[in-house]
Amino acid sequence: MQVNEVTGEVTFKLAGKTYRLHAGMKRLAEYQAKLAVPGLQMTQLLLTQSDPRAIYFGLKCLCSSGNGADFDDMLLAPHLPAAAAAISAAIQAGLPEPEKGDDAGKGGATEAQS
């Protein structure tokens, strides 16, 4: 798995094919809507519990490589750890870095700029 720190994209392989995930605002909002859970902490909890909805919709909604239809017929169990790790990495890549002095895991302070 490779994380592009500049773009926030995650490239990984499943079943011998290469996929790219990107947790941009629209894709992440669609993912959250599909899961119908509040916040990213609940999404992460579902991923750690190997929830099939979290894995499938994470792959489908965050896929930016144009081959997301592959996931429709893919078996879950053989690819569960790699898929969950890639989805989590894509979400994390889109979050701001904590600033010095901030508590770890709470994200950093951000400032809107025009």
N, C-alpha and C positions, 0 to 999 in steps of 0.2 A: 504494500500500500504506500502511495506517495501523496503527501499533502503539499499543495502549492500555497505557501504562506501569503503570497501576494494576492492571489485571486480567491483563496478559500476553497478551491476545488480539491477533491480527493479522487485519486485514480487507483483502482484496485481490480483484481481478477476474481471471477467466479466461473466455475465450470469451463475454464480455459479461455474465457472471453474477457476483454478489458471493458470496464465501465468507469464513468466519471459521475460523481455526485457534487452538487453545489447547493448549499443551503442559503440561497438568496432569499430576500424577503417574501416574494410571491410564492416560491416553492415551499418555503418553511410554513407559511400561512396555510397553504393547501394541505400540507402534511398534518398540521395541528387540527385543521377542520375535519379531516378524515378520521382522526383518532378521537375527536370530541373530548379531549382532556385539557384541563387548564395548565398552561405553562410548560416550559421545557423540562422542569424537574420531573413532572409526571411522564413526559415522553421518555426521558432517560430511564425512569423506573420501569416502564414497559419494555424498553430495550434490554435492560439487565434481567428481566424476567422471561426473556425469549418469547414475548407476545407476538404471535404471527401477524396481527394487524400492524404492529409497530414496525416489524421487519418489512413486510410487503409494501405498505404504503410509504415507508421511508425510502425504499428502493425506487418505487414508481414515481413518487412526487419529487424526489431530489435528483433523479437521474437527468443529467444534462448532456449525455453522450449520444442521444438519439436511438438507443437500443433498449429502452426500458420495457418494451413489449416482451422481451425475453423472460422477464420475471413471472409472467402470467402462468407459464407451464413448468417453471422450475420447482424442483423439490426443495422443501425448506430445510429439513434436518442436516443434509450434508454441507450446507452453506451457511448455517446459522451463525457460527462464531465470526466468520469473515464479514458477513453482511452487517451484523450488529456493530462490529468494530468500525466499518466504513461509514455507516450512518452516524454513529457517535462522533467520529473524527470530522465529518462534514459539518455537523452542528457546532462542534467546538471551534472549528476553523473560522466560523462566521461570528464568533463572540469576541468582544473586545478583551484585550489583555488587562489584567488587574494592574492598577497603578501601585507604586510603592506605598506601603502602609495599609492598603486595602486587604480585607480578609480574603484568603484564597478561596476560590470557588464561588465568590459572589459577583464576579465580573468587575470591570473597572469603570470608573466614572467616564462618561462620554459627554461631549459638548456638541450641540447641533451647530452646524456651520452652513451658511448660505452660499 
